[in-house]
Amino acid sequence: MKSIYAPSIYDGEQYHHNAWLNIQHNTVLNITDSAIFNEQLVYEVGTLVPGFIDLQVNGGGGILLNNDPTIQGLTRILGAHRSLGTHELLATLITSDDTIIHKTLDAVEAAIEQNMQGLLGIHLEGPMINHLKRGIHFDQDIHILNDQLLKNIQSRNLGKILITLAPETVESHIITELKDAGITVFAGHSNATAEEAQKGLKAGISGFTHMFNAMPPMLSREPSILGVAISDRNSWGTIIHDGIHIDPIMVKIAIEAKHLDNMILVTDAMATLGSDITSFEFNGHTIYKEHNKLVNHEGKLAGAHIDLFTSLNNTMNIGYSFEQALQMITKNPATALNLYPYLGSLKNGAKANINWINGAIIKPII
C-alpha cells in the first residue's frame, strides 16, 4: 500500500491537480486530495501518467526474441522496455519455422503461468505473410500454419495473442476461426488489393500492422490495402513513428484520416534498444545500427531502434497534444486487446502501471 503525490496526475481522461494516487495490492485504489497510506512517495514536479503499452516488440536489452525464445530472453526484453516507460508489451516473433514457433510458444506460456510482470502475450508477425512484402523476413520461413499448430496456439495459455498475416495469402475461414478463438488478427506484410483487404476485414481482421511499411502504395484506381487501412475507422492501425520508417507528413495524414482514436504507436524495437550493442545476428545475417537506423547487409530496414516515449514526443512534434499522443500508447493499445481501463489508465481498479514525466525526463514507478 502506497500513496504517491504529484502536482498533476493524468488518469487517461482527466487531470487531478495537487493530488495523491493511492495504490493497494498493485491496483489503483483512487485519487484523492490527501494521502491515505503511511508509505508515501512525493514528486514536487512533473506528472504521473499511465504506463505505456507496446503491441510490437521484437527485442531489447541486447536480446532478439527469435534468437533467444526463453524465459531469460523475455526477462531481458521486458526489463529493457520497462526502464524506458513501457510497462506492458506483446513479445513479437518475426516469421520463423515451426520449431522456433514452438519454442517461443513454450517460453511465453511458461512466462504467463509465472505471471511475468509486463508480458501481455505474443504477437506472431508471420509466417503467413506475402513473399513480395517480406522485408527482412526470411523467404524460406514464410508458410501457412498447419491446422495442428493453429489449434495448438488456440489451446495454450499464451495471454493475449495477436497474429499479423497477409489476407490475400490465407483462406478467409482461417481468419474467422482465429477471431472466434479470441485471437486478434491484423493484416500486414501484405500486397493485398483494396478488395482483398476489405474481404479480410469482413472475415475478422481488426487492424493493420505498421501501416505503410510492407504495403503497396495507394493509387487513384487501386487504393490497395493501405488505402483501406487509412480510411477504415472501424479497425486499428499501428504505425512506427521514428522519422525513418515513415515521413512525419505521412504519419499525420494517417492519423487525420483514420482518426487518433483508432491509431496505435508501436516501436517494432529490436535487440539494440536499451543496450549498448550496435549490431546483432538475425537468421545468419548481421543487422547494423547506423545512428538510430537498423539495416541488414542489403540496406533494408530491419526493425527499429526507438522507444514509445520518443514516439510520443515525435507525435507531439507534428502537432498533437501530449494527451492525444499519450492516448496512442496507452488507452488505444489497451482497448485493442480489450484490456481498457484495467490497463492504459490510472482509474480506480486499474493496474498500477505508472510513469512519472517531467519534460524530457521519464521514470517508471515500480
KAGISUL-V781774 format. One record per run of one state. SS is the DSSP state (~ for helix, > for strand, _ for the rest). FROM is the first residue (numbers start at 1). LEN is the number of residues. If there is no record, write none. Layout:
BEGIN
SS|FROM|LEN / SS|FROM|LEN
END
This chain:
BEGIN
_|1|1 / >|2|9 / _|11|4 / >|15|10 / _|25|2 / >|27|6 / _|33|7 / >|40|3 / _|43|4 / >|47|4 / _|51|1 / >|52|6 / _|58|1 / >|59|2 / _|61|2 / >|63|2 / _|65|6 / ~|71|12 / _|83|3 / >|86|9 / _|95|3 / ~|98|16 / _|114|5 / >|119|7 / _|126|5 / ~|131|3 / _|134|5 / ~|139|3 / _|142|5 / ~|147|9 / _|156|4 / >|160|6 / _|166|1 / ~|167|3 / _|170|2 / ~|172|9 / _|181|3 / >|184|4 / _|188|2 / >|190|1 / _|191|3 / ~|194|10 / _|204|3 / >|207|2 / _|209|6 / >|215|1 / _|216|8 / ~|224|8 / _|232|4 / >|236|5 / _|241|7 / ~|248|11 / _|259|1 / ~|260|3 / >|263|4 / _|267|2 / >|269|1 / _|270|9 / >|279|4 / _|283|2 / >|285|6 / _|291|2 / >|293|3 / _|296|5 / >|301|1 / _|302|2 / >|304|1 / _|305|3 / ~|308|9 / _|317|5 / ~|322|6 / _|328|3 / ~|331|6 / _|337|14 / >|351|1 / _|352|2 / >|354|5 / _|359|2 / >|361|5 / _|366|1
END
